[in-house]
Amino acid sequence: MKELAGKIAFVTGAASGIGLGIATALAQAGAKVMLCDIEEQALSAAIERLKSTNADVDGVKADVSLKSELVAAAEATIARYGKVHILVNNAGVGGGGPYGAWTDASWDWTLGVNLMATIWGIEIFGPLIEQHGEGGHIVSTASIAGLISGGSTAYNVSKYGVVALSEGLRLELAPRGIGVSVLCPGFIRTQIVDSRRNLPQRFEGELRVLPTSGPIAERINLVRERISQGIDPMYVGELVREGVENDWPYIFTDLEFEPIIDARFAAIKQGFDHIRRRNPKR
């Protein structure tokens, strides 16, 4: 998708953070963008802000963890713009504690937003991209935690799922003229740590109360501090625009975690080396 001008994009989690950065970058490149978010007030503000720059944008409110609302959002996009070329599965929440602090609700919510919404987004929008025959692109936001899990949280599991899905789809959709990229950001200045502000009513009272002291609280505070000093989401949006234009399979935001990923690959290679030594003739 070298030429984005005139293309239609659908972006989830678009009212703030990385989603707004992506929507802004696509709009500045001349794309028409349908912003989707669960936060109605923030969504309205984002649309107004982009329209003030003469961008052709609109918005639709949806809880992406409910498939029916994603279907309705797709219908609204087609009603407004007639077709769609670019799908950005960006909505995400930071949820779920480590082993010993799991709850069914935290798994359901986190996997629902981070993974199932990505699956449903592709299931719903994929055929819409295919039907016009003009090609397209799908970007799904995972995390660097989708490549180097630092714990047993639902968040990490969901992001590994997004990476796996994107890698497989890239091979399957390339012959159909659809590129696939997975975004694996590091620490970005977003509100991901405060995801519970958008907790659906059906989960209220079902999630554990976040601890105010102890190892989990210390880890949350450390992440919050790193995020507060993180990368500007608008810069991430520009990286995604470039990734779409050049069909990058992976979109990273910085080099901070490259040594850790190298160490993971080395550990995987070591596993094969064990078998090679055990069966030298194979």
C-alpha positions in Angstrom: 0.0 0.0 0.0 2.5 2.6 -1.2 -0.2 5.1 -1.8 -2.5 5.7 1.3 -4.3 8.8 -0.1 -8.0 8.0 -0.6 -7.8 4.6 1.2 -10.2 3.8 4.0 -8.9 2.7 7.4 -10.6 1.3 10.5 -8.7 1.7 13.8 -9.8 0.3 17.1 -8.7 1.9 20.4 -8.4 5.0 18.4 -9.4 7.7 20.9 -6.1 7.9 22.6 -2.5 6.5 22.8 -1.1 4.4 20.0 -4.5 4.2 18.3 -4.8 7.9 18.0 -1.2 8.1 16.9 -2.0 5.6 14.1 -5.2 7.3 13.1 -3.5 10.7 12.9 -0.6 9.4 10.8 -2.9 7.6 8.4 -5.2 10.7 8.1 -2.1 12.9 7.5 -1.2 10.6 4.6 -4.6 11.2 3.1 -6.5 8.2 4.2 -10.1 8.4 5.4 -10.2 7.0 8.9 -13.1 5.5 11.0 -12.0 5.7 14.6 -13.5 3.1 17.0 -13.3 3.2 20.8 -15.2 2.3 23.9 -14.5 5.7 25.5 -17.2 7.9 24.0 -16.0 11.3 25.3 -12.4 10.7 24.3 -13.6 9.5 20.9 -15.6 12.6 20.2 -12.6 14.8 21.3 -10.2 12.8 19.0 -12.6 13.2 16.0 -13.0 16.9 16.6 -9.2 17.3 16.8 -8.6 15.5 13.6 -11.4 17.2 11.7 -9.8 20.5 12.7 -6.9 19.5 10.5 -9.3 18.9 7.6 -8.9 15.1 7.9 -11.7 13.0 6.6 -12.6 11.0 9.8 -15.6 9.7 11.6 -16.1 7.5 14.6 -18.1 4.7 16.1 -18.4 3.6 19.7 -17.9 -0.1 20.4 -16.8 -2.6 23.0 -14.6 -4.7 20.8 -14.7 -7.6 23.3 -18.3 -8.1 22.0 -18.4 -9.5 18.5 -21.8 -8.0 17.8 -20.5 -4.5 18.4 -17.6 -5.1 16.0 -20.0 -6.2 13.4 -22.1 -3.1 13.9 -18.9 -1.0 13.7 -18.0 -2.6 10.4 -21.5 -1.9 9.1 -21.1 1.7 10.1 -17.8 2.0 8.3 -19.2 0.6 5.1 -22.3 2.9 5.4 -20.0 5.9 5.8 -17.2 5.2 3.4 -18.4 2.3 1.1 -15.4 0.1 1.6 -12.3 -0.5 3.8 -8.6 -1.1 2.8 -6.8 -1.0 6.2 -7.7 -2.7 9.4 -5.8 -1.7 12.6 -6.6 -4.0 15.5 -5.2 -1.8 18.2 -7.5 -1.8 21.2 -5.9 -3.4 24.2 -6.0 -3.6 28.0 -3.4 -4.4 30.6 -5.1 -7.0 32.7 -4.6 -10.2 34.6 -2.3 -11.0 37.5 0.5 -13.6 37.6 0.0 -17.3 38.7 -1.7 -17.3 42.0 -3.7 -14.2 41.3 -5.6 -15.4 38.2 -9.4 -15.0 38.0 -11.7 -16.1 35.2 -13.0 -12.6 34.7 -9.5 -11.2 34.2 -8.7 -13.8 31.6 -12.1 -13.3 29.9 -11.7 -9.5 29.7 -8.0 -9.4 28.7 -8.3 -12.1 26.1 -11.6 -10.7 24.9 -10.1 -7.3 24.1 -6.5 -8.2 23.2 -6.9 -11.4 21.3 -10.5 -12.3 20.5 -11.3 -8.8 19.2 -8.2 -9.1 16.9 -9.5 -12.5 15.6 -13.0 -11.1 15.1 -11.7 -8.0 13.5 -9.9 -10.0 10.9 -12.9 -12.4 10.5 -15.3 -9.4 9.9 -13.1 -7.0 8.0 -11.0 -9.5 6.0 -13.8 -10.3 3.5 -14.6 -6.6 3.2 -11.0 -5.9 2.2 -11.0 -8.8 -0.3 -14.2 -8.0 -2.0 -13.2 -4.8 -3.7 -10.0 -6.3 -5.1 -7.9 -3.2 -4.5 -5.6 -4.8 -1.9 -5.2 -3.9 1.7 -3.3 -4.2 4.9 -3.9 -5.5 8.4 -2.0 -4.2 11.4 -2.5 -5.8 14.8 -1.0 -4.3 18.0 0.7 -6.9 20.1 3.5 -5.9 22.4 7.2 -6.6 22.9 5.7 -8.9 25.6 4.3 -10.9 22.7 7.9 -12.0 22.0 9.6 -12.0 25.4 7.0 -13.0 28.1 8.2 -11.7 31.5 5.5 -13.5 33.4 2.3 -15.6 33.5 -0.2 -12.8 33.0 -3.2 -12.9 30.6 -1.7 -9.8 28.9 1.4 -11.6 27.9 -0.5 -14.7 26.7 -2.9 -12.5 24.7 0.0 -10.7 23.0 1.8 -13.9 22.1 -1.5 -15.0 20.4 -1.6 -11.8 18.4 2.0 -12.4 17.1 1.2 -16.0 16.2 -2.0 -15.0 14.4 -0.2 -12.3 12.5 2.7 -14.4 11.4 0.4 -17.1 10.1 -2.0 -14.7 8.3 0.8 -12.9 6.6 1.6 -16.1 4.6 -2.1 -16.8 3.9 -3.2 -13.4 2.9 -0.2 -12.3 0.8 -1.5 -14.1 -2.4 -4.8 -12.2 -1.9 -3.1 -8.9 -2.0 -3.4 -8.2 1.7 -0.3 -7.3 3.8 -0.1 -8.2 7.5 2.0 -6.5 10.1 2.3 -7.0 13.8 3.2 -4.0 16.0 5.3 -4.9 19.0 5.8 -1.6 21.0 8.0 -1.2 24.0 7.2 1.5 26.6 4.8 4.0 25.0 3.1 7.0 26.8 -0.4 5.5 27.0 -3.0 4.8 29.6 -2.6 1.0 29.4 -2.0 0.7 33.1 -5.3 2.4 33.8 -7.3 0.1 31.6 -9.9 -0.5 34.3 -11.4 2.9 33.6 -13.1 1.1 30.7 -14.0 -2.1 32.4 -17.4 -3.3 31.0 -20.2 -3.5 33.6 -20.5 -7.2 33.1 -17.1 -7.7 34.8 -17.5 -5.2 37.6 -16.9 -6.8 41.0 -15.4 -9.9 39.3 -11.7 -8.7 39.1 -9.4 -8.7 42.0 -8.7 -5.4 43.7 -5.3 -4.2 42.7 -2.8 -4.4 45.6 -1.4 -1.2 47.0 1.7 -2.8 48.4 3.8 -5.9 47.8 5.6 -7.3 44.7 2.7 -6.9 42.3 2.1 -3.3 43.3 5.8 -2.6 43.0 5.8 -4.0 39.5 2.8 -2.0 38.4 4.4 1.2 39.7 7.6 0.4 37.9 5.7 -0.1 34.6 3.7 3.0 35.2 6.9 5.0 35.7 8.5 3.6 32.6 5.4 4.3 30.5 5.2 7.9 31.8 8.7 8.4 30.3 8.0 6.3 27.2 7.9 7.0 23.5 5.4 9.5 22.0 2.4 7.6 20.5 2.4 10.0 17.6 5.9 8.7 16.6 4.6 5.2 16.8 1.8 6.2 14.5 4.4 7.3 11.9 6.2 4.0 12.3 3.0 2.1 11.6 2.2 4.3 8.5 5.7 3.5 7.2 5.2 -0.2 8.0 1.9 -0.3 6.0 3.4 1.5 3.1 6.4 -0.9 3.0 4.7 -4.1 4.2 6.9 -4.6 7.2 6.1 -8.0 8.9 7.2 -6.7 12.3 7.0 -3.1 13.5 9.1 -2.3 16.5 9.4 1.1 18.3 12.9 1.0 19.7 16.0 -1.2 20.3 15.7 -1.6 24.1 14.5 -5.2 24.1 16.6 -6.5 21.2 19.2 -8.2 23.5 16.5 -10.0 25.4 14.9 -11.3 22.2 18.4 -12.4 21.1 18.7 -14.3 24.3 15.4 -16.0 23.8 16.4 -17.1 20.3 19.7 -18.4 21.7 17.8 -20.4 24.3 15.5 -21.9 21.6 18.6 -22.8 19.5 20.2 -24.4 22.6 17.1 -26.7 22.8 17.9 -27.9 19.2 21.6 -28.3 20.1 20.6 -30.7 22.9 18.9 -32.9 20.4 21.7 -32.6 17.9 24.2 -33.8 20.5 21.9 -36.6 21.5 21.3 -37.7 17.9 24.4 -36.6 16.0 23.5 -38.5 12.8 20.2 -36.7 12.4 
